[in-house]
């Protein structure tokens, strides 16, 4: 693929990938790179003290953020019930998470009243 190029590269879970592994798609000369990730969730997994000593255990997302690149937080969440999201919102996100109205107003699941779910 020596002449193969991408217009854009989107890297999901960018906070979990090491800087070196995240750089691999750059060989395709993208015009735009979007890193999607949550620095409050799982970090890069590294078991090497040598990697830690030379910062090889950090993500490109972390490096860019530490050097002043802006992060756009996605504030609206579409998965959790409001009573569940309140803890992470308060603890990790300064009460900035908002639950989508669709989730707030949805009916309980059919199994919600089952005896196995008191």
SENU-673671 format. One record per atom (N, C-alpha, C): residue number from 0; x, y, z. Coordinates in steps of 0.05 Angstrom, whole numbers, always signed. Example, Ala and Ser with C-alpha at 12.3 -4.5 7.8 and 13.67 -1.06 7.14 Angstrom:
REM residues 2
<site><n>0</n><east>+264</east><north>-114</north><up>+156</up></site>
<site><n>0</n><east>+246</east><north>-90</north><up>+156</up></site>
<site><n>0</n><east>+264</east><north>-66</north><up>+156</up></site>
<site><n>1</n><east>+257</east><north>-45</north><up>+142</up></site>
<site><n>1</n><east>+273</east><north>-21</north><up>+143</up></site>
<site><n>1</n><east>+258</east><north>+1</north><up>+157</up></site>
This chain:
REM residues 118
<site><n>0</n><east>+16</east><north>-24</north><up>+0</up></site>
<site><n>0</n><east>+0</east><north>+0</north><up>+0</up></site>
<site><n>0</n><east>+17</east><north>+25</north><up>+0</up></site>
<site><n>1</n><east>+38</east><north>+27</north><up>-15</up></site>
<site><n>1</n><east>+56</east><north>+50</north><up>-13</up></site>
<site><n>1</n><east>+42</east><north>+76</north><up>-21</up></site>
<site><n>2</n><east>+23</east><north>+75</north><up>-40</up></site>
<site><n>2</n><east>+10</east><north>+100</north><up>-49</up></site>
<site><n>2</n><east>-18</east><north>+103</north><up>-38</up></site>
<site><n>3</n><east>-26</east><north>+86</north><up>-20</up></site>
<site><n>3</n><east>-52</east><north>+87</north><up>-8</up></site>
<site><n>3</n><east>-54</east><north>+109</north><up>+12</up></site>
<site><n>4</n><east>-75</east><north>+126</north><up>+11</up></site>
<site><n>4</n><east>-79</east><north>+148</north><up>+30</up></site>
<site><n>4</n><east>-108</east><north>+149</north><up>+39</up></site>
<site><n>5</n><east>-111</east><north>+159</north><up>+63</up></site>
<site><n>5</n><east>-138</east><north>+164</north><up>+74</up></site>
<site><n>5</n><east>-142</east><north>+194</north><up>+76</up></site>
<site><n>6</n><east>-167</east><north>+203</north><up>+72</up></site>
<site><n>6</n><east>-173</east><north>+231</north><up>+76</up></site>
<site><n>6</n><east>-175</east><north>+237</north><up>+106</up></site>
<site><n>7</n><east>-186</east><north>+218</north><up>+121</up></site>
<site><n>7</n><east>-189</east><north>+222</north><up>+150</up></site>
<site><n>7</n><east>-185</east><north>+195</north><up>+164</up></site>
<site><n>8</n><east>-174</east><north>+197</north><up>+189</up></site>
<site><n>8</n><east>-171</east><north>+174</north><up>+206</up></site>
<site><n>8</n><east>-185</east><north>+181</north><up>+233</up></site>
<site><n>9</n><east>-202</east><north>+163</north><up>+242</up></site>
<site><n>9</n><east>-215</east><north>+166</north><up>+267</up></site>
<site><n>9</n><east>-206</east><north>+143</north><up>+285</up></site>
<site><n>10</n><east>-194</east><north>+150</north><up>+308</up></site>
<site><n>10</n><east>-184</east><north>+130</north><up>+326</up></site>
<site><n>10</n><east>-201</east><north>+131</north><up>+351</up></site>
<site><n>11</n><east>-216</east><north>+109</north><up>+355</up></site>
<site><n>11</n><east>-234</east><north>+107</north><up>+378</up></site>
<site><n>11</n><east>-217</east><north>+95</north><up>+402</up></site>
<site><n>12</n><east>-226</east><north>+101</north><up>+426</up></site>
<site><n>12</n><east>-212</east><north>+92</north><up>+450</up></site>
<site><n>12</n><east>-183</east><north>+101</north><up>+449</up></site>
<site><n>13</n><east>-178</east><north>+125</north><up>+441</up></site>
<site><n>13</n><east>-151</east><north>+135</north><up>+436</up></site>
<site><n>13</n><east>-135</east><north>+138</north><up>+462</up></site>
<site><n>14</n><east>-148</east><north>+139</north><up>+485</up></site>
<site><n>14</n><east>-133</east><north>+140</north><up>+510</up></site>
<site><n>14</n><east>-122</east><north>+113</north><up>+519</up></site>
<site><n>15</n><east>-132</east><north>+92</north><up>+507</up></site>
<site><n>15</n><east>-123</east><north>+65</north><up>+514</up></site>
<site><n>15</n><east>-100</east><north>+55</north><up>+497</up></site>
<site><n>16</n><east>-95</east><north>+68</north><up>+474</up></site>
<site><n>16</n><east>-74</east><north>+59</north><up>+456</up></site>
<site><n>16</n><east>-49</east><north>+74</north><up>+461</up></site>
<site><n>17</n><east>-26</east><north>+60</north><up>+460</up></site>
<site><n>17</n><east>-1</east><north>+74</north><up>+465</up></site>
<site><n>17</n><east>+4</east><north>+94</north><up>+442</up></site>
<site><n>18</n><east>+21</east><north>+113</north><up>+448</up></site>
<site><n>18</n><east>+28</east><north>+133</north><up>+428</up></site>
<site><n>18</n><east>+38</east><north>+120</north><up>+403</up></site>
<site><n>19</n><east>+55</east><north>+100</north><up>+406</up></site>
<site><n>19</n><east>+67</east><north>+87</north><up>+383</up></site>
<site><n>19</n><east>+47</east><north>+73</north><up>+366</up></site>
<site><n>20</n><east>+28</east><north>+59</north><up>+378</up></site>
<site><n>20</n><east>+8</east><north>+45</north><up>+363</up></site>
<site><n>20</n><east>-12</east><north>+64</north><up>+349</up></site>
<site><n>21</n><east>-17</east><north>+86</north><up>+362</up></site>
<site><n>21</n><east>-35</east><north>+106</north><up>+351</up></site>
<site><n>21</n><east>-23</east><north>+120</north><up>+326</up></site>
<site><n>22</n><east>+3</east><north>+120</north><up>+325</up></site>
<site><n>22</n><east>+16</east><north>+134</north><up>+302</up></site>
<site><n>22</n><east>+16</east><north>+117</north><up>+276</up></site>
<site><n>23</n><east>+10</east><north>+91</north><up>+278</up></site>
<site><n>23</n><east>+11</east><north>+74</north><up>+255</up></site>
<site><n>23</n><east>-6</east><north>+84</north><up>+232</up></site>
<site><n>24</n><east>-31</east><north>+93</north><up>+236</up></site>
<site><n>24</n><east>-47</east><north>+102</north><up>+213</up></site>
<site><n>24</n><east>-37</east><north>+127</north><up>+200</up></site>
<site><n>25</n><east>-19</east><north>+142</north><up>+213</up></site>
<site><n>25</n><east>-8</east><north>+166</north><up>+201</up></site>
<site><n>25</n><east>+9</east><north>+160</north><up>+177</up></site>
<site><n>26</n><east>+17</east><north>+135</north><up>+173</up></site>
<site><n>26</n><east>+33</east><north>+128</north><up>+149</up></site>
<site><n>26</n><east>+16</east><north>+130</north><up>+124</up></site>
<site><n>27</n><east>-11</east><north>+132</north><up>+127</up></site>
<site><n>27</n><east>-28</east><north>+135</north><up>+104</up></site>
<site><n>27</n><east>-34</east><north>+164</north><up>+98</up></site>
<site><n>28</n><east>-19</east><north>+183</north><up>+109</up></site>
<site><n>28</n><east>-21</east><north>+211</north><up>+103</up></site>
<site><n>28</n><east>-49</east><north>+223</north><up>+104</up></site>
<site><n>29</n><east>-62</east><north>+220</north><up>+127</up></site>
<site><n>29</n><east>-89</east><north>+231</north><up>+129</up></site>
<site><n>29</n><east>-89</east><north>+261</north><up>+130</up></site>
<site><n>30</n><east>-110</east><north>+274</north><up>+119</up></site>
<site><n>30</n><east>-113</east><north>+303</north><up>+121</up></site>
<site><n>30</n><east>-124</east><north>+311</north><up>+149</up></site>
<site><n>31</n><east>-140</east><north>+293</north><up>+160</up></site>
<site><n>31</n><east>-152</east><north>+298</north><up>+186</up></site>
<site><n>31</n><east>-149</east><north>+273</north><up>+204</up></site>
<site><n>32</n><east>-143</east><north>+278</north><up>+229</up></site>
<site><n>32</n><east>-142</east><north>+256</north><up>+249</up></site>
<site><n>32</n><east>-159</east><north>+264</north><up>+272</up></site>
<site><n>33</n><east>-177</east><north>+247</north><up>+280</up></site>
<site><n>33</n><east>-195</east><north>+252</north><up>+302</up></site>
<site><n>33</n><east>-190</east><north>+230</north><up>+323</up></site>
<site><n>34</n><east>-182</east><north>+239</north><up>+347</up></site>
<site><n>34</n><east>-178</east><north>+220</north><up>+369</up></site>
<site><n>34</n><east>-202</east><north>+222</north><up>+387</up></site>
<site><n>35</n><east>-215</east><north>+199</north><up>+391</up></site>
<site><n>35</n><east>-239</east><north>+197</north><up>+409</up></site>
<site><n>35</n><east>-231</east><north>+180</north><up>+433</up></site>
<site><n>36</n><east>-235</east><north>+191</north><up>+456</up></site>
<site><n>36</n><east>-229</east><north>+176</north><up>+480</up></site>
<site><n>36</n><east>-236</east><north>+191</north><up>+505</up></site>
<site><n>37</n><east>-234</east><north>+178</north><up>+527</up></site>
<site><n>37</n><east>-241</east><north>+189</north><up>+553</up></site>
<site><n>37</n><east>-217</east><north>+186</north><up>+572</up></site>
<site><n>38</n><east>-204</east><north>+208</north><up>+578</up></site>
<site><n>38</n><east>-180</east><north>+206</north><up>+596</up></site>
<site><n>38</n><east>-187</east><north>+198</north><up>+624</up></site>
<site><n>39</n><east>-213</east><north>+197</north><up>+631</up></site>
<site><n>39</n><east>-221</east><north>+188</north><up>+658</up></site>
<site><n>39</n><east>-227</east><north>+158</north><up>+658</up></site>
<site><n>40</n><east>-224</east><north>+144</north><up>+636</up></site>
<site><n>40</n><east>-228</east><north>+115</north><up>+635</up></site>
<site><n>40</n><east>-202</east><north>+101</north><up>+633</up></site>
<site><n>41</n><east>-202</east><north>+77</north><up>+622</up></site>
<site><n>41</n><east>-178</east><north>+60</north><up>+622</up></site>
<site><n>41</n><east>-154</east><north>+73</north><up>+608</up></site>
<site><n>42</n><east>-131</east><north>+73</north><up>+620</up></site>
<site><n>42</n><east>-106</east><north>+84</north><up>+607</up></site>
<site><n>42</n><east>-93</east><north>+62</north><up>+590</up></site>
<site><n>43</n><east>-70</east><north>+70</north><up>+579</up></site>
<site><n>43</n><east>-53</east><north>+51</north><up>+564</up></site>
<site><n>43</n><east>-44</east><north>+29</north><up>+583</up></site>
<site><n>44</n><east>-45</east><north>+4</north><up>+575</up></site>
<site><n>44</n><east>-35</east><north>-18</north><up>+591</up></site>
<site><n>44</n><east>-6</east><north>-23</north><up>+585</up></site>
<site><n>45</n><east>+11</east><north>-20</north><up>+605</up></site>
<site><n>45</n><east>+39</east><north>-26</north><up>+602</up></site>
<site><n>45</n><east>+49</east><north>-38</north><up>+628</up></site>
<site><n>46</n><east>+65</east><north>-59</north><up>+625</up></site>
<site><n>46</n><east>+75</east><north>-73</north><up>+649</up></site>
<site><n>46</n><east>+105</east><north>-69</north><up>+651</up></site>
<site><n>47</n><east>+116</east><north>-52</north><up>+635</up></site>
<site><n>47</n><east>+145</east><north>-48</north><up>+633</up></site>
<site><n>47</n><east>+154</east><north>-23</north><up>+648</up></site>
<site><n>48</n><east>+171</east><north>-26</north><up>+668</up></site>
<site><n>48</n><east>+182</east><north>-2</north><up>+681</up></site>
<site><n>48</n><east>+198</east><north>+15</north><up>+662</up></site>
<site><n>49</n><east>+211</east><north>+2</north><up>+642</up></site>
<site><n>49</n><east>+226</east><north>+17</north><up>+622</up></site>
<site><n>49</n><east>+208</east><north>+34</north><up>+605</up></site>
<site><n>50</n><east>+185</east><north>+23</north><up>+598</up></site>
<site><n>50</n><east>+166</east><north>+39</north><up>+582</up></site>
<site><n>50</n><east>+156</east><north>+63</north><up>+598</up></site>
<site><n>51</n><east>+151</east><north>+59</north><up>+623</up></site>
<site><n>51</n><east>+142</east><north>+82</north><up>+640</up></site>
<site><n>51</n><east>+164</east><north>+103</north><up>+642</up></site>
<site><n>52</n><east>+189</east><north>+94</north><up>+645</up></site>
<site><n>52</n><east>+211</east><north>+113</north><up>+648</up></site>
<site><n>52</n><east>+214</east><north>+131</north><up>+623</up></site>
<site><n>53</n><east>+208</east><north>+121</north><up>+600</up></site>
<site><n>53</n><east>+212</east><north>+137</north><up>+575</up></site>
<site><n>53</n><east>+185</east><north>+146</north><up>+563</up></site>
<site><n>54</n><east>+164</east><north>+146</north><up>+580</up></site>
<site><n>54</n><east>+137</east><north>+155</north><up>+571</up></site>
<site><n>54</n><east>+125</east><north>+139</north><up>+549</up></site>
<site><n>55</n><east>+133</east><north>+114</north><up>+545</up></site>
<site><n>55</n><east>+121</east><north>+97</north><up>+525</up></site>
<site><n>55</n><east>+95</east><north>+85</north><up>+535</up></site>
<site><n>56</n><east>+87</east><north>+92</north><up>+559</up></site>
<site><n>56</n><east>+62</east><north>+81</north><up>+570</up></site>
<site><n>56</n><east>+40</east><north>+102</north><up>+569</up></site>
<site><n>57</n><east>+43</east><north>+123</north><up>+553</up></site>
<site><n>57</n><east>+22</east><north>+143</north><up>+551</up></site>
<site><n>57</n><east>+10</east><north>+143</north><up>+523</up></site>
<site><n>58</n><east>-13</east><north>+155</north><up>+520</up></site>
<site><n>58</n><east>-27</east><north>+156</north><up>+494</up></site>
<site><n>58</n><east>-20</east><north>+182</north><up>+480</up></site>
<site><n>59</n><east>-24</east><north>+181</north><up>+454</up></site>
<site><n>59</n><east>-21</east><north>+206</north><up>+438</up></site>
<site><n>59</n><east>-41</east><north>+226</north><up>+448</up></site>
<site><n>60</n><east>-65</east><north>+217</north><up>+455</up></site>
<site><n>60</n><east>-86</east><north>+234</north><up>+466</up></site>
<site><n>60</n><east>-75</east><north>+249</north><up>+490</up></site>
<site><n>61</n><east>-63</east><north>+235</north><up>+509</up></site>
<site><n>61</n><east>-52</east><north>+247</north><up>+533</up></site>
<site><n>61</n><east>-30</east><north>+267</north><up>+526</up></site>
<site><n>62</n><east>-12</east><north>+261</north><up>+507</up></site>
<site><n>62</n><east>+9</east><north>+279</north><up>+500</up></site>
<site><n>62</n><east>-2</east><north>+305</north><up>+488</up></site>
<site><n>63</n><east>-21</east><north>+302</north><up>+470</up></site>
<site><n>63</n><east>-32</east><north>+326</north><up>+457</up></site>
<site><n>63</n><east>-46</east><north>+343</north><up>+478</up></site>
<site><n>64</n><east>-62</east><north>+331</north><up>+495</up></site>
<site><n>64</n><east>-76</east><north>+346</north><up>+516</up></site>
<site><n>64</n><east>-56</east><north>+360</north><up>+535</up></site>
<site><n>65</n><east>-35</east><north>+346</north><up>+543</up></site>
<site><n>65</n><east>-15</east><north>+359</north><up>+560</up></site>
<site><n>65</n><east>-1</east><north>+382</north><up>+547</up></site>
<site><n>66</n><east>-1</east><north>+383</north><up>+521</up></site>
<site><n>66</n><east>+12</east><north>+404</north><up>+506</up></site>
<site><n>66</n><east>-7</east><north>+425</north><up>+496</up></site>
<site><n>67</n><east>-32</east><north>+426</north><up>+507</up></site>
<site><n>67</n><east>-50</east><north>+447</north><up>+502</up></site>
<site><n>67</n><east>-70</east><north>+443</north><up>+480</up></site>
<site><n>68</n><east>-71</east><north>+420</north><up>+467</up></site>
<site><n>68</n><east>-91</east><north>+415</north><up>+447</up></site>
<site><n>68</n><east>-118</east><north>+414</north><up>+460</up></site>
<site><n>69</n><east>-139</east><north>+425</north><up>+448</up></site>
<site><n>69</n><east>-165</east><north>+426</north><up>+462</up></site>
<site><n>69</n><east>-179</east><north>+398</north><up>+461</up></site>
<site><n>70</n><east>-194</east><north>+393</north><up>+482</up></site>
<site><n>70</n><east>-211</east><north>+369</north><up>+483</up></site>
<site><n>70</n><east>-240</east><north>+378</north><up>+484</up></site>
<site><n>71</n><east>-256</east><north>+367</north><up>+467</up></site>
<site><n>71</n><east>-285</east><north>+373</north><up>+467</up></site>
<site><n>71</n><east>-299</east><north>+350</north><up>+481</up></site>
<site><n>72</n><east>-309</east><north>+356</north><up>+504</up></site>
<site><n>72</n><east>-323</east><north>+335</north><up>+520</up></site>
<site><n>72</n><east>-352</east><north>+332</north><up>+508</up></site>
<site><n>73</n><east>-359</east><north>+306</north><up>+504</up></site>
<site><n>73</n><east>-386</east><north>+300</north><up>+496</up></site>
<site><n>73</n><east>-403</east><north>+298</north><up>+521</up></site>
<site><n>74</n><east>-420</east><north>+317</north><up>+526</up></site>
<site><n>74</n><east>-434</east><north>+319</north><up>+551</up></site>
<site><n>74</n><east>-460</east><north>+302</north><up>+552</up></site>
<site><n>75</n><east>-472</east><north>+297</north><up>+530</up></site>
<site><n>75</n><east>-498</east><north>+283</north><up>+530</up></site>
<site><n>75</n><east>-493</east><north>+253</north><up>+528</up></site>
<site><n>76</n><east>-504</east><north>+238</north><up>+547</up></site>
<site><n>76</n><east>-500</east><north>+209</north><up>+547</up></site>
<site><n>76</n><east>-527</east><north>+196</north><up>+541</up></site>
<site><n>77</n><east>-526</east><north>+174</north><up>+526</up></site>
<site><n>77</n><east>-549</east><north>+161</north><up>+515</up></site>
<site><n>77</n><east>-554</east><north>+133</north><up>+526</up></site>
<site><n>78</n><east>-539</east><north>+124</north><up>+545</up></site>
<site><n>78</n><east>-540</east><north>+96</north><up>+554</up></site>
<site><n>78</n><east>-551</east><north>+92</north><up>+581</up></site>
<site><n>79</n><east>-541</east><north>+107</north><up>+601</up></site>
<site><n>79</n><east>-547</east><north>+101</north><up>+629</up></site>
<site><n>79</n><east>-572</east><north>+115</north><up>+639</up></site>
<site><n>80</n><east>-586</east><north>+102</north><up>+657</up></site>
<site><n>80</n><east>-608</east><north>+114</north><up>+671</up></site>
<site><n>80</n><east>-597</east><north>+137</north><up>+687</up></site>
<site><n>81</n><east>-612</east><north>+159</north><up>+690</up></site>
<site><n>81</n><east>-602</east><north>+183</north><up>+705</up></site>
<site><n>81</n><east>-592</east><north>+176</north><up>+733</up></site>
<site><n>82</n><east>-604</east><north>+157</north><up>+747</up></site>
<site><n>82</n><east>-595</east><north>+151</north><up>+774</up></site>
<site><n>82</n><east>-568</east><north>+137</north><up>+773</up></site>
<site><n>83</n><east>-561</east><north>+124</north><up>+752</up></site>
<site><n>83</n><east>-535</east><north>+111</north><up>+749</up></site>
<site><n>83</n><east>-514</east><north>+132</north><up>+741</up></site>
<site><n>84</n><east>-520</east><north>+149</north><up>+723</up></site>
<site><n>84</n><east>-501</east><north>+169</north><up>+713</up></site>
<site><n>84</n><east>-493</east><north>+190</north><up>+733</up></site>
<site><n>85</n><east>-510</east><north>+193</north><up>+754</up></site>
<site><n>85</n><east>-504</east><north>+215</north><up>+773</up></site>
<site><n>85</n><east>-477</east><north>+211</north><up>+787</up></site>
<site><n>86</n><east>-470</east><north>+186</north><up>+794</up></site>
<site><n>86</n><east>-444</east><north>+181</north><up>+807</up></site>
<site><n>86</n><east>-420</east><north>+189</north><up>+789</up></site>
<site><n>87</n><east>-417</east><north>+178</north><up>+765</up></site>
<site><n>87</n><east>-394</east><north>+186</north><up>+749</up></site>
<site><n>87</n><east>-394</east><north>+216</north><up>+742</up></site>
<site><n>88</n><east>-418</east><north>+227</north><up>+738</up></site>
<site><n>88</n><east>-420</east><north>+255</north><up>+732</up></site>
<site><n>88</n><east>-408</east><north>+272</north><up>+754</up></site>
<site><n>89</n><east>-416</east><north>+266</north><up>+779</up></site>
<site><n>89</n><east>-406</east><north>+281</north><up>+802</up></site>
<site><n>89</n><east>-376</east><north>+275</north><up>+807</up></site>
<site><n>90</n><east>-369</east><north>+250</north><up>+806</up></site>
<site><n>90</n><east>-342</east><north>+241</north><up>+814</up></site>
<site><n>90</n><east>-320</east><north>+248</north><up>+794</up></site>
<site><n>91</n><east>-326</east><north>+245</north><up>+768</up></site>
<site><n>91</n><east>-305</east><north>+248</north><up>+748</up></site>
<site><n>91</n><east>-309</east><north>+271</north><up>+729</up></site>
<site><n>92</n><east>-333</east><north>+281</north><up>+726</up></site>
<site><n>92</n><east>-339</east><north>+301</north><up>+705</up></site>
<site><n>92</n><east>-351</east><north>+327</north><up>+714</up></site>
<site><n>93</n><east>-347</east><north>+334</north><up>+740</up></site>
<site><n>93</n><east>-356</east><north>+359</north><up>+751</up></site>
<site><n>93</n><east>-386</east><north>+365</north><up>+745</up></site>
<site><n>94</n><east>-402</east><north>+344</north><up>+747</up></site>
<site><n>94</n><east>-431</east><north>+347</north><up>+742</up></site>
<site><n>94</n><east>-438</east><north>+356</north><up>+714</up></site>
<site><n>95</n><east>-421</east><north>+350</north><up>+695</up></site>
<site><n>95</n><east>-425</east><north>+359</north><up>+667</up></site>
<site><n>95</n><east>-439</east><north>+339</north><up>+649</up></site>
<site><n>96</n><east>-444</east><north>+315</north><up>+659</up></site>
<site><n>96</n><east>-458</east><north>+296</north><up>+641</up></site>
<site><n>96</n><east>-488</east><north>+301</north><up>+642</up></site>
<site><n>97</n><east>-500</east><north>+300</north><up>+619</up></site>
<site><n>97</n><east>-528</east><north>+305</north><up>+616</up></site>
<site><n>97</n><east>-541</east><north>+280</north><up>+603</up></site>
<site><n>98</n><east>-563</east><north>+271</north><up>+614</up></site>
<site><n>98</n><east>-576</east><north>+248</north><up>+603</up></site>
<site><n>98</n><east>-596</east><north>+257</north><up>+582</up></site>
<site><n>99</n><east>-596</east><north>+244</north><up>+559</up></site>
<site><n>99</n><east>-614</east><north>+250</north><up>+537</up></site>
<site><n>99</n><east>-643</east><north>+247</north><up>+546</up></site>
<site><n>100</n><east>-660</east><north>+265</north><up>+537</up></site>
<site><n>100</n><east>-689</east><north>+264</north><up>+544</up></site>
<site><n>100</n><east>-701</east><north>+237</north><up>+537</up></site>
<site><n>101</n><east>-693</east><north>+225</north><up>+514</up></site>
<site><n>101</n><east>-703</east><north>+199</north><up>+506</up></site>
<site><n>101</n><east>-699</east><north>+178</north><up>+527</up></site>
<site><n>102</n><east>-675</east><north>+179</north><up>+540</up></site>
<site><n>102</n><east>-669</east><north>+160</north><up>+561</up></site>
<site><n>102</n><east>-684</east><north>+166</north><up>+586</up></site>
<site><n>103</n><east>-686</east><north>+191</north><up>+593</up></site>
<site><n>103</n><east>-701</east><north>+199</north><up>+617</up></site>
<site><n>103</n><east>-730</east><north>+190</north><up>+616</up></site>
<site><n>104</n><east>-742</east><north>+191</north><up>+592</up></site>
<site><n>104</n><east>-770</east><north>+186</north><up>+589</up></site>
<site><n>104</n><east>-777</east><north>+158</north><up>+579</up></site>
<site><n>105</n><east>-758</east><north>+141</north><up>+576</up></site>
<site><n>105</n><east>-764</east><north>+114</north><up>+565</up></site>
<site><n>105</n><east>-778</east><north>+97</north><up>+586</up></site>
<site><n>106</n><east>-794</east><north>+79</north><up>+577</up></site>
<site><n>106</n><east>-808</east><north>+61</north><up>+594</up></site>
<site><n>106</n><east>-789</east><north>+40</north><up>+605</up></site>
<site><n>107</n><east>-795</east><north>+28</north><up>+628</up></site>
<site><n>107</n><east>-778</east><north>+7</north><up>+638</up></site>
<site><n>107</n><east>-778</east><north>-17</north><up>+619</up></site>
<site><n>108</n><east>-756</east><north>-32</north><up>+619</up></site>
<site><n>108</n><east>-754</east><north>-55</north><up>+602</up></site>
<site><n>108</n><east>-776</east><north>-76</north><up>+610</up></site>
<site><n>109</n><east>-783</east><north>-93</north><up>+591</up></site>
<site><n>109</n><east>-804</east><north>-113</north><up>+596</up></site>
<site><n>109</n><east>-797</east><north>-131</north><up>+620</up></site>
<site><n>110</n><east>-771</east><north>-137</north><up>+624</up></site>
<site><n>110</n><east>-763</east><north>-154</north><up>+645</up></site>
<site><n>110</n><east>-761</east><north>-140</north><up>+672</up></site>
<site><n>111</n><east>-765</east><north>-114</north><up>+672</up></site>
<site><n>111</n><east>-761</east><north>-98</north><up>+697</up></site>
<site><n>111</n><east>-777</east><north>-108</north><up>+720</up></site>
<site><n>112</n><east>-802</east><north>-118</north><up>+716</up></site>
<site><n>112</n><east>-819</east><north>-127</north><up>+737</up></site>
<site><n>112</n><east>-816</east><north>-157</north><up>+743</up></site>
<site><n>113</n><east>-797</east><north>-170</north><up>+730</up></site>
<site><n>113</n><east>-793</east><north>-198</north><up>+734</up></site>
<site><n>113</n><east>-783</east><north>-204</north><up>+762</up></site>
<site><n>114</n><east>-790</east><north>-226</north><up>+773</up></site>
<site><n>114</n><east>-782</east><north>-233</north><up>+800</up></site>
<site><n>114</n><east>-752</east><north>-234</north><up>+805</up></site>
<site><n>115</n><east>-737</east><north>-239</north><up>+783</up></site>
<site><n>115</n><east>-708</east><north>-240</north><up>+785</up></site>
<site><n>115</n><east>-695</east><north>-212</north><up>+788</up></site>
<site><n>116</n><east>-711</east><north>-191</north><up>+784</up></site>
<site><n>116</n><east>-701</east><north>-164</north><up>+786</up></site>
<site><n>116</n><east>-718</east><north>-148</north><up>+806</up></site>
<site><n>117</n><east>-713</east><north>-153</north><up>+833</up></site>
<site><n>117</n><east>-729</east><north>-140</north><up>+853</up></site>
<site><n>117</n><east>-725</east><north>-110</north><up>+855</up></site>
